[in-house]
Amino acid sequence: MQQGLDVDLSEDLSGNGVCDVVDDRLALRQRSNRLDVPVGVEQGVPRPDSQPSCGHQQEAQRHQDDHSGRAHPADCVRRVILAEVLVLRPQVLDLSARLFELAVSALSHLGPLEDQVAELRGRFTIVSIVPGPRTPTLQIRILVLLLAASLPLAFATWQRLQPPSDRPTQTSSSGQRLLLPTMRVPADPNYAFIQTQPDSTQPVAYDPCRPIHYVVQPSGAPAGGLELLPMALADVSAATGLQFISDGVTDEVPSTSRSNYLPDQYGDRWAPVLIAWSTPAEFPELSGPVIGLAGSVPVSADDDQLALVSGQVIFDADQIGEVLTINSGHAVAVATITHELGHLVGLAHVTDQQQLMYPAARPLVASFGRGDLTGLAALGLGRCFDEL
């Protein structure tokens, strides 16, 4: 049930009728609710540190305006508000306590603020205690109410100002491999992994139960260059059992500080692998004889394991274009792209010149060698993570 004075404020507020009603109703509520109304309010006698009562507004008002013999309407309205706050004092305290506890409860879920939350609780637990004979002044109670009501708003504002998380919302795995390697797996030790799991020889790899999404930045690609990608991706998929899914083209440019999570561009998911064409002027890491670069950045996963979720593959468009103009250039260009995709999924360079993962391109080695296939098969047997 609403608590309020049923005073018709549509009447002439410049008259004494409203003040009389307020004085009568305040006295009635004081008796019915046993309020600790300041001495003199009921009788209309002002306290030295308070505003004159409505009954004594006439004398003060004669020295302030021309409304002689009438109380000022603003003072009457203030009396209404005062009466309401006094009557509702227990409800105000209860509401402030509830709001404060709600705000502190929300803040308590933020690890870095645990100390501050404890300090807040120590300072303001008084609002959750039923007032005894000695209660805080009205001003303190109103201040506590405003503080408690403002905390949820402050918390929401704090959340909006925080930098975005570096991970998307976790998704569950199907628990089943999407594909199986279709190439015969030999036993050859001439392979190496870019990174292994902590305290293990197992490689850090992509989750074989999740597809690897990729986007292509086609700007600057040499003639015929885009047609090479599907062939190279098919070879890596056949050797690993990893599934690649194209998400189309993008205007994203490669960067040495690219994040695995770009929600403004790709939404609430891991950013797709970026395959881009560039030049040494745009991407200085391609300077010199470097024709391509690739790699993936691992993230933490289940049981302190690491997982690959996204990466970049960047080609020097001018050098690839030159390769395509020579004899057998098409095969060399495909081998170059396949080599970089090997880096993307976790293979490192080797010293065996018969492997495609040898650091320098060799015209007679246009496909994965036995050691490459052994390493790729192991990368395809990576763990299927429950949440990633």
Residue pairs with C-beta under 8 A, 6 or more apart in sequence:
3 84
3 87
3 88
3 91
4 84
5 22
5 25
5 80
5 83
5 84
7 18
7 21
7 22
7 25
7 80
9 18
9 77
11 17
11 18
13 73
13 76
13 77
14 67
14 70
14 72
14 73
15 70
16 54
16 69
16 70
16 71
18 73
18 76
19 54
19 55
19 57
19 71
19 75
19 76
19 79
20 54
22 54
22 76
22 79
22 80
22 83
23 42
23 44
23 53
23 54
23 55
23 79
25 83
26 37
26 41
26 42
26 79
26 83
27 42
29 35
29 83
29 86
29 87
30 37
30 42
30 86
33 87
35 86
35 87
35 89
36 135
37 86
38 47
38 50
39 45
39 47
40 46
40 47
40 50
40 53
41 50
41 53
44 53
44 54
44 55
44 56
45 53
45 56
46 52
46 53
46 56
51 75
51 78
52 59
52 60
52 75
53 79
54 71
54 75
54 76
54 79
55 71
57 70
57 71
57 72
57 75
58 68
58 69
58 70
58 71
61 67
61 68
61 70
61 71
61 72
62 68
62 69
64 72
65 72
85 92
85 138
85 142
86 138
89 131
89 135
89 138
89 141
90 131
92 141
92 142
92 145
93 127
93 131
93 141
95 145
96 127
96 141
96 144
96 145
96 148
96 149
97 127
97 128
97 148
99 145
99 148
99 149
99 151
99 152
100 124
100 127
100 128
100 144
100 147
100 148
100 151
101 128
102 152
103 148
103 151
103 152
103 154
103 155
104 117
104 120
104 121
104 151
106 152
106 155
107 113
107 116
107 117
107 120
107 151
107 155
108 114
108 117
110 117
124 144
124 147
124 148
126 136
126 144
127 144
127 148
135 141
136 144
164 261
164 263
165 261
166 259
166 260
166 261
167 261
167 299
168 261
168 263
168 268
168 269
168 270
169 268
170 387
170 388
171 269
171 387
171 388
172 386
172 387
173 207
173 209
173 210
173 384
173 385
173 386
173 387
173 388
174 209
174 210
174 384
175 209
175 384
175 386
176 209
176 384
177 208
177 209
177 241
177 384
178 208
178 209
178 210
178 211
178 241
178 242
178 243
179 208
179 237
179 241
179 242
179 243
180 241
181 238
181 239
181 240
181 241
181 376
181 377
181 380
182 238
183 238
183 239
183 368
183 373
183 377
184 373
185 373
185 374
185 377
186 370
186 373
186 374
187 374
188 369
188 370
188 371
188 373
188 374
189 371
189 374
190 350
190 352
190 354
190 355
190 369
190 370
190 371
190 372
190 374
191 347
191 350
191 355
191 357
191 371
191 372
191 374
191 375
191 376
191 378
192 347
192 348
192 349
192 350
192 357
192 375
193 203
193 204
193 346
193 347
193 348
193 375
193 378
193 379
194 203
194 204
194 295
194 343
194 346
194 347
194 348
195 203
195 204
195 298
195 306
195 346
196 202
196 203
196 204
197 203
197 204
197 305
197 306
198 304
198 305
198 306
202 378
202 382
203 346
203 375
203 378
203 379
203 382
204 298
204 306
204 307
204 308
204 346
204 382
205 307
205 308
205 345
205 346
205 379
205 380
205 381
205 382
205 383
206 212
206 242
206 296
206 307
206 308
206 309
206 345
206 346
206 379
206 382
207 307
207 309
207 382
207 383
207 384
207 385
207 388
208 240
208 241
208 242
208 380
208 381
208 382
208 384
209 384
209 385
210 384
210 388
211 243
211 244
211 245
212 242
212 243
212 244
212 245
212 273
213 244
213 245
213 246
213 247
213 270
213 272
213 273
214 233
214 244
214 245
214 246
214 247
214 272
214 273
214 274
214 275
215 246
215 247
215 248
215 249
215 250
215 252
215 272
215 273
215 274
215 275
216 226
216 229
216 246
216 248
216 249
216 250
216 275
216 276
217 249
217 250
217 251
217 252
217 253
217 254
217 274
217 275
217 276
217 277
218 226
218 249
218 277
219 251
219 277
220 277
220 278
220 279
220 317
221 277
221 317
222 277
222 317
222 318
222 320
222 321
222 324
223 321
223 324
224 324
224 330
225 277
225 315
225 317
225 320
225 321
225 324
225 333
228 330
228 333
228 334
228 337
229 275
229 337
231 334
232 334
232 337
232 338
232 341
233 244
233 341
235 338
235 341
235 367
235 368
236 242
236 244
236 338
236 341
236 342
236 344
236 345
236 376
237 243
237 244
239 368
239 372
239 373
239 376
239 377
239 380
240 345
240 376
240 377
240 379
240 380
241 380
241 381
242 345
242 379
242 380
247 272
250 265
250 274
252 262
252 265
252 274
252 276
253 276
253 278
253 282
254 274
254 276
254 278
254 283
254 312
254 314
256 285
258 271
258 274
258 312
259 271
260 270
260 271
260 297
260 299
260 309
260 310
261 270
261 271
262 271
265 271
266 272
270 309
270 310
271 310
272 310
273 296
273 310
273 311
273 312
273 313
273 344
274 310
274 311
274 312
274 313
274 314
275 312
275 313
275 314
276 312
276 313
276 314
276 315
277 314
277 315
277 317
277 320
278 286
278 314
278 315
278 316
278 317
279 286
279 316
279 317
279 318
280 286
280 287
280 288
280 316
283 314
285 293
285 314
286 292
286 293
286 314
286 316
290 316
291 315
291 316
291 319
291 320
291 323
291 336
291 361
292 313
292 314
292 315
292 316
292 320
292 336
292 337
292 339
292 340
293 312
293 313
293 314
293 340
293 343
294 311
294 312
294 313
294 314
294 340
294 341
294 343
294 344
295 311
295 312
295 343
295 344
296 308
296 309
296 310
296 311
296 344
296 345
296 346
297 308
297 310
297 311
298 306
298 307
298 308
298 309
299 306
299 307
299 309
299 388
300 306
300 307
301 307
301 383
301 385
301 387
301 388
302 383
302 385
302 386
302 387
302 388
305 383
305 385
307 382
307 383
307 385
307 388
308 345
308 346
309 388
311 344
313 337
313 340
313 341
313 343
313 344
315 336
315 337
315 340
320 333
320 336
323 329
323 332
323 333
323 336
324 330
324 333
326 332
328 363
331 366
332 361
332 363
332 366
334 366
335 356
335 361
335 365
335 366
335 367
336 361
338 356
338 367
338 368
339 356
339 357
339 361
342 356
342 357
342 368
342 372
342 376
343 357
345 376
345 379
346 379
347 357
347 372
347 375
347 376
347 379
348 357
349 357
349 358
349 359
350 357
350 358
350 371
351 358
352 358
352 369
352 371
353 362
353 365
354 365
354 369
354 370
354 371
355 365
355 368
355 369
355 370
355 371
355 372
356 365
356 366
356 367
356 368
356 369
356 372
357 369
357 371
357 372
357 375
358 365
368 376
